[in-house]
Amino acid sequence: MDSTDSALDQVAIGRARALLKPPIERERLWPALAAATFAAISALAFATAMIMAPPTLSRPVPGVEAR
């Protein structure tokens, strides 16, 4: 009898080893998706505020009296 021969079923041993392995932990997608959504909404809000804000003037407008 050859030393590589075995009375054990190799397919069954492989299945048992696969069942005994700890489950693979997958990363959760929701926290990253929520953070990206929050960042996108914040960026759009800030861009809207910059567009809607009145322009800043570095010199006085002629004809307007300072109080």
Secondary structure, DSSP 8 states (H G I E B T S, - for coil): --TT--SS-HHHHHHHHHHHS-------SHHHHHHHHHHHHHHHHHHHHHHHS----SS--TT----
